[in-house]
Amino acid sequence: MPQFGGGMEINMDDNIIGFILWVIFGCIIIGSGIIAFFSKKAVGFWANTESFPVKDIKGYNYATGKLFILYGVIFIALGLPLLGDQNTPYIIFSILGIMAETIAIMSIYILFIEKKYRE
C-alpha cells in the first residue's frame, strides 16, 4: 500500500469510497430531473428563486428534467479519475469538466429553455 506523510496509508478502498460518494451526489441530481418530469408546478432551476411565468408547464418541466439528468450523468462520468491513484493528474479533468459542464447547462437553460417557455 502506498504511504505518504506521517505513515498514513491510502488504499484502493478509499478511492472507491470517494467515487461512491461522487456517484451518490450525481444520482441525487438525476433524481431531481426525474422528479421534474412528474411535477405539476414549474420546477425551479436557480436556488432560492421562484420560477418565471411558464406557458407550457409540462414541456418546461420535461426540458428542465432532461437537463438535470444529463448533468448528473456527465457529473458521474467526470468522477472516474477518482478511481485512479491518489495523486493522479487526471483529476484536473474532473475539476475543469465540472466547471465547463455547469457553465454549459446554465447557458442552455437561459438561451433555450427559458427563452422557449417564458410567457
ABEGO torsion letter per residue (X at the ends): XBBBEAGBBBBAAAAAAAAAAAAAAAAAAAAAAAAAAABABBBBABBGBBBBBBABAAAAAAAAAAAAAAAAAAAAAAAAAAABBAABAAAAAAAAAAAAAAAAAAAAAAAAAAAAABX
